[in-house]
Amino acid sequence: MADQYHHGNLKSKLLEEAVTLISQDGLENLSLRRLATQCGVSHNAIYRHFDSKERLIDACRAYVMQELTRTLELTLSGLDESLPQTMEQLGTAYLDFYMRNPTYFSAPFSVFRRVAVAIAENQGIPQDETRWRLLRYWTMLNGIFAMWISSNVELPENWKTCLKNEF
């Protein structure tokens, strides 16, 4: 029961709160005392789960990647990775994930690359063209997300329309 505490799973709570604090204040300003206060535990409770601040930060990165990759892989289940509309669905899942979890922003590029290569092989698209398509798509996804979280930017059209038209 080392992972349990009076509010549920302390390790998960520490990761979630640490990701939020990192997104607000930056990695260099992460305070373990503030994190402990946010979670309603003593400063020493953090060290029962993480040997150091660096291990906590590493665990935060791994946690976010794991959650996003799981979401993307679930999206792909049952889909034909060699079809262009699969890239659109993957992009939609990616943006939806970050819209639900804006503090998680990070990028598991390898999943998108795998689908782009499958589409290219299925359609006989040359490798150089595939790289440029993937680069445009990836840039667009990240640009849409950056604009979406900005309070002073309005998208000219629905972001799902942008995705549909790109790939």
N, C-alpha and C positions, 0 to 999 in steps of 0.2 A: 504494500500500500504506500510505498515511498512517493508515488506520483500523486496521491490524493491529499487534499487538504480540505478545510471546512467549506470552501466554496466550489469544490470540484477538482479538476485536474490542474495542479499548480504549474507543472511544466508547460502545458499548453497555454495557460494564462500568462506566464512569464514571457513566452515567445510572442504571443499576440500583442501584449503591452509593449514589449521591447521593440517590435517592428513599428508600432505606432509612434513611440518616442523617437526612434531613429528617423522616421520620415518627417517628424516635426522639427527635431533639433540637430540632426546629422549624427553620423557614427561617432565622431570625435567628442560629441557632447552627451553621449549616453551616460546617464548617472544610474548606478545600481541602487543607490539609496532612494532615488526618485521612483525607480521601477518597483522596489519593494513597497514603497508607500502606495503606489498605484494599485498594487495587488493585495494590499492589506496584510503583508507579512513582514517579518524582520529582515534586515539586510542579510543576515547569515543564511536565511532560508534559500536564497538564490544559489548559494554555493553547495547546497545538497543536490542540485541538478546540473550545475555548470561549474567547472573548475576555475574558470576565470571569465573576465569580461570578453576576451577574445573568443573563447569557446561559445559563449552565449551568442555573440555576433555571427559566428560560423553557423551555429544551430539555426539562427533566424534566417540566414540565407538559404540553408538547406530546406527549412520548413516551407518557405515561400515557393522555392523551386518545386518541391514535392507536391504542394497543393496545386500549383498551376499546371504542372506536367500531368498530374492525375486528371484534372479537368479536361485538358486537351486530349489525352488518351481516351477518356470516356466519350468525348465528342467523336473521335475517330472510330469507335467501336461500331462495327456494322456498315461502315462507309467504304467505298472504293477509293483508296488513296490516289489512284491514278486519274481521277476526274477533277477538272478545274473547280467545280462547285464544292468539292471537299475543302479546297484551300479557303474558299469563301466562308464555309461553315467553321473551319478552324479559326479564321480571323475573327468571326463573330464571337466564338467562345472565348478567345483571348481578350477581346475588348470587354465583353460582358464580365469576365472574371475580374479585370482591373476596375471596372466601374463599380462592382460590388465590393472590391477590396483595394481602394486606391493607394493604401499604404504599402501594398505588396509589390509595387511596380518594379519589375525585373523581367528578364527575357530568356526563356528556354528556346533559343534559336534553332537547335538541332531538330526539334519536332517539325517546324515549318520547312526546314531544308529537306528533310526526308520526304515530305509530301510534294514539294516542288520538284524534286528529282523523279519521283514516281509519275507525276503529271508529264514531265518532259520526256521520260522514256516511253510512256503510253502514246504521246502525240508526236514523237520524233523531233522534239525541239532540241537544237544544239545546246551544248553545255554552256557556252558563253551567254547565249540568250537566256537560259535558265537562271544563271547567276544574276543577270540584270533584272529579270522579272521578280526574282525573290528579293533583291535589294529594293526595288521600287515598292513592292508590297509591304515589306518589313518597315520601310521608312514611313509609308503611308499609315500603317497601323499605329506606329509609335507617335506619329504626328497627330493623328485623330485623337489618341488618348491624351496627349499633352494639351491639345486645344480643349478637350472635353473637361479636364480638371481645372482649366484656367477660368477664372470668374469673369474676365473681360473679353472673351473670344466667343463668337457665335459661328457655328458651322454653317456654310451656305446651303447645305442640303443634308438630308438624313445620312448618318454615317454608314448605315447598312447599304444604302444606295451606292455610296463610294466603293465599298467592298465588292458589291455585285458587279460593278462596271470595270473593276481593275483586273481581276483574274478570271 
